[in-house]
Amino acid sequence: MSEPPVPASPPLAAPASVERQLHPLSWVFESVRNLRGAITAAFFIFFVQQGSVGPRFFFLFLAPFLFFTGVVGPLLRYLTFRYRLEEEELVLRRGVLSRNERRLAYSRVQNIDLVENPFHRAFGLAVVKIETASGGKAEATMHLSPAAVEELRQRIFAHRQSGEAADPATEGAPLPEPSQRKTLLKLDVGEVVRLGLIQNRGMVLVAAAFGLFFQQSFIDWETFGRWISRWAATADVPSVEASPFVLVVGGALLIGVWLVLLALLSIAFALLRFAHFELSRDGEDLRARFGLLTRVAMTVPRRRVQRVWSTQTLLHRLFGRISIRLDTAGGGQDDGATGRHWLAPVGRPEVLSPLILEALPDLDAEPLETWPGSADEHWQPIVRRSWKRLFRRWTVLSGLVLVLPVALTSFYWLLLLLVPLALVYRFVARRTIDSRYYALTEDAILTRSGWLSRTLSIVRFEKIQAVAFRQSPFDRRHGTGSIHIDTAGSSLGSAVSLDFIDETDGVLLAEMLHREAATRTFRWS
């Protein structure tokens, strides 16, 4: 009699990965970040608000609330947060009573950003931001030690290289060696100073300082006026009534001081953010390091670049410079701290084509090296007569704006302002339409626009998510339309918009873009 077969024992489960915690001081830095707004509110209450109601309200109601949300919350997050480095994914777990577990596949990671300020470096930790294609804020923001950061980066990069080796689309192509690092762009101090003058970011702070200065009674203006009068009498300076030239010179000096302060603050902001900027390519990754006090390390795979676009404002042209950015599928808008959307914050126009070709390899470089013109076969213009629509639109709107003051004051001579305005509108409308072109290559669409501020946008067909051809009632009347192209990184509006294109050409172009996007395999990695 045969014995019954012994059931096979189930296979042993693979040992779970070791759970790791954040840096022990992570909750302290998160608390400080959360309480920065509370410090600003306290300053406003104690030094700006008048009376004693504000401080009592702060201590009785706001202070306990801010303590629990700004201190207790980060501490509980540190005590309950765990992460594991699995073979294929990163597992994040938090909570005790109500547990929340998230799994981020390494293959879906779009960007890895590393931020270190002087306090981070002093206490041996850094902020790591991991972003996927979901957009919006980062999927994971963790305070880790340098060793933990390196372990996480190696795990993600190793999985990416193994995925590229197994990708049928790249079968037979040599994989780049990790040691093949090529420096693409370095910014010296002079370039960063030019960037500060171009961006002019000190305007906000100067305006706020002037507003607070004149709003509050920090200075006894009556006493200050008497002091100025006594100084003018002693120095034998003529009064404003006797010499209006004094008022003109004083106003010019005040404007000059304001402009100098604005320029110095703008330069300081640029130096703090973009000092020691260096862009390099390591294999298939674009890497950038920059920052004076807060150092940022950016990593973006070239395959995940959705759009590359350059801007050249009037100040750019005055300094002979250009700025180049890129969009990826993750992270939404640039938050200003990482600056990962900058491919080149500032540079000479000669770097435009080489940097774009580094971000978008195998792109046809001929349209980049030629400027749109009648003899250029690459760039196609839009409907040239469309300038009349812009001219009529702006003129009618200006006339409607002037109707109300004319009706209230009976100053009919104000309508004469429409004559010089119409001349200006005619010139601007013609230049605006004449500067809009588009070009098609074998795998991308390029658009140029602007005559004072010039913009170049490039989107590859394989990154197109949606194509729309739209017509307003005015478009249908004039036989024109607009094409809107969306990519995975265009969180605000369309990645590329092409207005005032001929209706027949627009329909054919939209169909062609849709067909090219549908026949190509969209790649997240």
C-alpha positions in Angstrom: 0.0 0.0 0.0 1.5 3.2 -1.1 1.8 6.1 1.3 0.0 9.3 0.5 2.3 12.0 -0.9 3.6 14.5 1.5 2.5 17.9 0.6 5.3 20.2 -0.4 6.1 22.8 2.1 5.6 26.4 0.9 8.7 28.2 -0.1 10.3 30.4 2.5 9.6 34.0 2.1 12.4 36.3 1.3 13.7 38.1 4.3 12.2 41.5 4.6 14.5 44.5 4.0 15.8 46.3 7.0 13.6 49.3 8.0 15.5 52.5 8.3 14.7 55.8 10.1 15.3 59.3 9.2 18.2 61.3 10.7 17.6 61.8 14.4 17.7 65.6 13.9 15.2 65.6 11.0 12.3 66.6 13.2 14.3 69.6 14.5 14.9 71.0 11.0 11.3 70.3 9.9 10.1 72.2 13.0 12.3 75.2 12.2 11.0 75.2 8.7 7.4 75.1 9.9 7.9 77.8 12.5 9.4 80.3 10.0 5.9 81.5 9.2 5.0 81.7 12.9 8.1 83.9 13.5 7.0 86.2 10.7 3.5 86.3 12.2 4.8 87.1 15.7 7.0 89.9 14.2 3.9 91.3 12.5 1.8 91.1 15.7 4.4 92.6 18.1 6.0 95.3 16.0 3.4 96.2 13.3 0.0 95.9 15.1 -0.8 98.6 17.5 -2.4 98.0 20.9 -2.1 95.1 23.4 -4.8 92.8 21.9 -2.4 91.2 19.4 0.2 89.8 21.8 -2.5 88.4 24.2 -4.2 86.7 21.3 -0.9 85.3 20.1 0.0 83.8 23.5 -3.5 82.5 24.3 -4.5 80.9 21.0 -1.8 81.0 18.3 1.2 79.9 20.3 -0.2 76.5 21.5 -1.5 75.8 18.1 1.8 76.6 16.4 3.6 74.5 19.0 1.6 71.3 18.3 1.7 71.8 14.5 5.2 73.0 14.2 7.0 70.9 16.9 4.8 67.9 18.0 3.8 67.1 14.4 7.4 66.7 13.1 8.4 64.8 16.2 5.6 62.2 15.7 6.5 62.0 12.0 10.1 61.1 12.9 9.0 58.5 15.5 6.6 56.8 13.1 8.3 57.1 9.7 10.2 54.1 8.3 11.5 53.3 4.8 12.9 50.2 3.2 15.0 49.7 0.1 13.4 46.7 -1.6 14.9 45.1 -4.8 12.5 47.0 -7.1 11.0 49.8 -5.1 11.2 52.1 -2.2 8.7 51.5 0.6 7.6 54.3 2.8 5.6 53.6 6.0 4.3 56.0 8.7 1.7 55.9 11.4 1.0 53.7 14.5 -2.7 53.4 14.9 -3.5 54.3 11.3 -0.7 53.1 9.0 0.0 54.5 5.6 2.4 52.6 3.3 3.5 53.9 -0.1 5.6 52.1 -2.7 7.7 54.0 -5.2 9.2 51.9 -8.0 12.7 52.9 -8.9 11.9 52.8 -12.5 9.3 55.6 -12.0 11.6 58.0 -10.2 11.9 61.1 -12.4 14.2 63.4 -10.4 16.5 63.1 -7.4 17.4 66.4 -5.8 19.7 66.9 -2.8 19.6 70.2 -0.8 22.2 71.1 1.9 22.3 74.3 3.8 25.2 75.2 6.3 23.2 73.8 9.2 22.6 70.5 7.4 26.3 70.2 6.7 27.2 71.1 10.3 25.0 68.3 11.7 25.7 65.7 9.0 22.4 65.4 7.1 20.8 66.5 3.8 17.3 66.9 2.4 16.5 64.4 -0.4 13.6 65.0 -2.7 12.3 62.1 -4.8 9.9 63.0 -7.6 7.8 60.8 -9.9 5.6 61.7 -12.9 2.6 62.5 -10.7 3.6 66.2 -10.7 2.9 68.6 -7.8 5.1 68.3 -4.8 7.8 65.7 -4.3 6.6 62.1 -3.6 9.1 61.8 -0.7 11.1 64.4 1.2 13.5 62.9 3.7 16.3 64.1 6.0 19.0 61.5 5.7 22.7 61.1 6.6 25.3 61.3 3.7 25.8 57.5 3.9 22.0 56.9 3.6 21.7 59.3 0.8 24.5 57.6 -1.1 22.9 54.2 -0.5 19.6 55.4 -1.9 21.1 57.0 -5.0 23.2 53.9 -5.8 20.1 51.7 -5.5 18.1 53.9 -7.8 20.9 54.4 -10.4 21.8 50.7 -10.4 18.2 49.7 -11.1 18.0 52.3 -13.8 21.1 50.9 -15.6 19.8 47.4 -15.3 16.5 48.5 -16.7 18.3 50.2 -19.7 20.2 47.0 -20.3 17.0 45.0 -20.5 15.1 47.5 -22.6 14.4 46.1 -26.1 14.5 49.6 -27.6 18.2 50.0 -26.6 19.2 46.4 -27.3 22.6 46.3 -29.0 23.4 49.9 -28.0 26.4 50.4 -25.8 25.6 51.5 -22.3 27.4 54.6 -21.0 30.0 54.0 -18.4 29.3 55.8 -15.0 32.8 57.3 -15.2 32.1 59.1 -18.5 31.5 62.5 -16.9 31.5 65.5 -19.2 31.4 69.1 -17.9 28.9 71.1 -20.0 28.7 74.5 -18.4 30.4 76.4 -15.5 29.4 79.9 -14.3 32.0 82.2 -12.9 31.2 85.1 -10.6 30.9 87.5 -13.4 28.2 85.4 -15.1 26.2 85.1 -11.9 26.4 88.9 -11.4 25.0 89.3 -14.8 22.3 86.8 -14.0 21.3 88.8 -10.9 21.0 92.0 -12.9 18.9 90.2 -15.6 16.5 88.5 -13.2 16.2 91.6 -11.0 14.8 89.6 -8.0 15.5 92.4 -5.5 12.5 94.3 -6.6 10.1 92.5 -4.3 12.2 93.0 -1.2 12.9 96.6 -1.9 9.3 97.3 -2.5 8.3 95.6 0.7 10.9 97.5 2.7 9.8 100.8 1.3 6.2 100.0 2.0 6.9 99.0 5.6 9.2 102.0 6.0 6.6 104.6 5.0 3.6 102.8 6.5 4.9 102.7 10.0 6.0 105.6 12.2 9.6 104.5 12.5 10.8 108.0 11.8 9.4 111.3 13.1 9.1 113.0 9.7 8.4 116.4 11.2 11.6 116.3 13.2 13.5 115.0 10.2 12.1 117.8 8.1 13.3 120.4 10.6 16.7 118.8 10.7 16.9 119.0 6.9 15.8 122.7 7.0 18.5 123.6 9.5 21.1 121.8 7.5 20.1 123.5 4.3 20.2 126.9 6.1 23.6 126.2 7.5 25.0 124.9 4.2 23.5 127.9 2.3 21.5 125.5 0.1 18.6 127.2 -1.8 15.1 126.2 -0.9 12.8 124.2 -3.3 10.7 127.4 -3.8 13.8 129.4 -4.8 15.4 126.7 -6.9 13.3 123.8 -8.3 16.6 122.3 -9.4 17.1 121.1 -5.8 13.9 119.1 -6.0 15.0 117.5 -9.3 18.4 116.6 -8.0 17.0 115.2 -4.8 14.5 113.1 -6.7 17.2 111.8 -9.1 19.5 110.9 -6.1 16.7 109.1 -4.4 15.9 107.1 -7.6 19.6 106.4 -8.0 19.9 105.0 -4.5 16.9 102.9 -5.0 18.3 101.4 -8.3 21.7 100.7 -6.7 20.1 99.0 -3.8 17.8 97.0 -6.1 20.8 95.9 -8.2 22.9 94.9 -5.1 20.0 92.8 -3.7 19.4 91.1 -7.0 23.1 90.2 -7.3 23.2 88.9 -3.8 20.1 86.7 -4.4 21.8 85.3 -7.6 25.1 84.6 -5.8 23.3 82.8 -2.9 21.4 80.6 -5.3 23.6 80.0 -8.4 27.2 80.4 -7.1 29.6 77.6 -8.3 27.0 76.4 -10.9 28.3 73.4 -12.8 26.3 71.3 -15.3 27.7 68.0 -16.4 26.5 64.8 -18.1 27.3 61.5 -16.4 26.2 58.7 -18.7 22.5 59.3 -19.4 22.0 61.7 -16.5 22.2 65.5 -16.4 23.7 66.7 -13.1 24.0 70.2 -11.8 25.5 71.5 -8.5 25.2 75.0 -7.4 24.6 77.3 -4.4 26.7 79.4 -2.0 25.2 78.6 1.4 22.5 76.2 0.4 24.1 73.7 -2.0 21.8 71.8 -4.4 22.6 68.6 -6.3 20.2 67.9 -9.2 19.9 64.7 -11.2 17.6 64.4 -14.3 17.8 61.5 -16.7 17.9 62.7 -20.3 15.2 60.3 -21.4 12.8 62.0 -19.0 13.1 65.5 -20.3 9.7 66.5 -21.7 10.5 69.9 -23.1 13.5 72.3 -23.5 12.9 76.0 -23.9 15.0 79.1 -23.9 14.2 82.7 -23.1 15.9 85.9 -24.1 14.4 89.0 -22.6 15.4 92.6 -23.4 17.9 92.5 -20.5 19.3 89.2 -21.8 19.9 90.9 -25.1 21.4 93.9 -23.5 24.0 91.7 -21.7 24.3 89.3 -24.7 23.1 86.3 -22.8 20.4 83.6 -22.9 18.7 81.3 -20.4 17.7 77.6 -21.0 15.3 75.5 -19.0 13.9 72.0 -19.2 10.6 70.4 -18.0 10.4 66.9 -16.6 7.3 64.8 -15.8 7.7 65.1 -12.1 7.7 67.9 -9.5 5.3 70.4 -11.1 6.6 73.9 -10.8 10.1 74.9 -9.9 9.9 75.8 -6.2 12.8 78.1 -6.3 14.9 76.1 -3.8 16.1 73.3 -6.0 16.2 75.2 -9.3 16.2 71.9 -11.2 14.3 73.5 -14.2 17.4 75.4 -15.1 19.6 73.8 -17.8 21.6 77.1 -18.0 20.5 80.0 -15.8 22.6 82.3 -18.0 25.0 81.8 -20.8 26.1 83.1 -24.2 23.9 82.4 -27.2 26.6 80.1 -28.5 25.8 77.5 -25.8 22.2 77.2 -26.9 22.6 74.5 -29.6 25.2 72.4 -27.7 23.3 72.3 -24.5 20.0 71.5 -26.2 21.7 68.7 -28.1 23.0 67.3 -24.8 19.5 67.3 -23.3 17.9 66.0 -26.4 20.4 63.8 -28.2 19.9 63.0 -31.9 17.8 66.1 -32.4 18.2 67.8 -35.8 20.5 70.8 -35.1 19.9 72.7 -38.3 16.8 74.6 -37.1 18.7 75.6 -34.0 21.6 77.1 -35.9 19.4 79.2 -38.3 17.1 82.1 -37.6 13.7 82.2 -39.2 13.6 84.0 -42.5 12.2 84.0 -46.0 15.2 82.0 -47.3 15.1 79.4 -44.5 13.3 76.2 -45.4 13.1 74.9 -41.9 11.0 77.6 -40.3 7.4 78.2 -41.4 5.5 81.5 -40.6 2.0 81.8 -39.3 -0.7 83.9 -41.1 0.9 87.3 -41.5 -2.3 89.3 -41.9 -3.2 88.3 -38.3 -1.4 91.5 -37.1 -4.5 93.4 -38.1 -6.6 91.4 -35.5 -4.2 92.3 -32.7 -4.1 95.9 -33.8 -7.9 96.2 -33.8 -8.2 94.3 -30.5 -5.8 96.6 -28.7 -7.2 99.8 -30.2 -10.8 98.9 -29.3 -9.8 98.0 -25.8 -7.9 101.3 -25.3 -10.9 103.2 -26.7 -13.2 101.5 -24.2 -10.8 102.4 -21.4 -10.8 106.1 -22.4 -14.6 106.3 -22.7 -15.3 106.4 -19.0 -12.9 109.3 -18.1 -14.1 111.2 -21.1 -17.8 110.7 -20.1 -17.1 111.8 -16.5 -14.9 114.8 -17.2 -16.0 115.9 -20.7 -12.3 116.1 -21.6 -12.8 115.0 -25.2 -9.2 115.8 -26.0 -8.3 112.5 -24.2 -9.5 110.7 -27.3 -6.6 112.2 -29.2 -4.4 109.8 -27.2 -5.7 107.0 -29.4 -3.7 108.4 -32.3 -0.2 107.7 -30.9 -1.4 104.6 -29.2 -2.7 103.3 -32.5 0.7 103.9 -34.1 2.4 102.0 -31.4 -0.1 99.2 -31.5 0.4 98.9 -35.3 4.2 98.6 -34.9 4.0 96.1 -32.0 1.3 93.9 -33.7 3.3 93.6 -36.9 6.5 92.7 -35.0 4.7 90.2 -32.8 3.2 88.3 -35.7 6.4 88.5 -37.8 8.4 86.9 -35.0 6.3 83.7 -34.7 7.5 80.6 -36.5 7.4 76.8 -36.2 9.7 74.1 -37.6 9.3 70.3 -37.9 12.1 67.8 -37.8 12.0 64.0 -38.0 11.2 63.6 -34.3 10.4 67.1 -32.8 8.5 70.3 -33.2 10.1 73.7 -32.5 8.5 77.1 -32.1 9.9 80.6 -31.9 8.0 83.7 -30.7 8.7 87.2 -29.4 10.6 90.2 -30.7 11.5 91.9 -27.4 11.5 88.8 -25.3 12.3 85.8 -27.5 11.3 82.3 -26.7 12.2 78.9 -28.2 10.4 75.7 -27.3 11.2 72.2 -28.3 9.1 69.0 -27.8 9.9 65.6 -29.1 7.0 63.6 -30.7 7.4 60.7 -28.2 6.8 63.1 -25.3 3.5 64.5 -26.6 0.5 63.6 -24.5 -2.3 65.5 -26.3 -2.7 67.7 -29.3 -5.7 70.1 -29.7 -6.7 72.4 -32.6 -8.9 75.2 -31.4 -10.9 77.9 -33.1 -12.7 80.9 -31.7 -15.5 82.6 -33.6 -12.9 85.2 -34.8 -10.6 82.4 -35.9 -13.3 80.8 -38.0 -14.1 84.1 -39.6 -10.5 84.7 -40.6 -9.7 81.1 -41.5 -7.1 80.6 -38.7 -6.8 78.5 -35.5 -4.4 77.6 -32.7 -2.6 74.4 -31.9 -2.0 73.4 -28.2 0.5 70.6 -27.3 0.6 69.1 -23.9 3.4 67.0 -22.4 3.7 65.2 -19.1 5.6 68.1 -17.6 3.2 70.9 -18.6 1.4 71.3 -15.3 0.4 74.9 -16.1 -1.2 75.4 -19.5 0.2 73.9 -22.7 3.8 73.1 -23.3 3.6 74.6 -26.8 1.0 77.0 -28.2 0.9 78.0 -31.8 -1.6 80.8 -32.5 -2.8 82.4 -35.8 -1.9 79.4 -37.9 -3.8 78.8 -41.2 -6.9 76.6 -40.7 -5.9 74.1 -43.4 -2.3 73.9 -42.3 -3.3 73.7 -38.6 -5.6 70.8 -39.1 -3.0 68.9 -41.1 -0.3 69.7 -38.6 -2.5 68.6 -35.6 -3.3 65.3 -37.4 0.4 64.8 -38.2 1.4 65.4 -34.6 -1.3 63.1 -33.3 -0.3 60.4 -35.6 3.4 60.7 -34.8 2.7 60.7 -31.1 0.4 57.6 -31.4 2.9 55.6 -33.4 5.8 56.2 -31.0 6.2 54.5 -27.7 6.0 57.0 -24.8 8.8 56.4 -22.3 8.9 57.4 -18.7 12.4 56.2 -18.4 
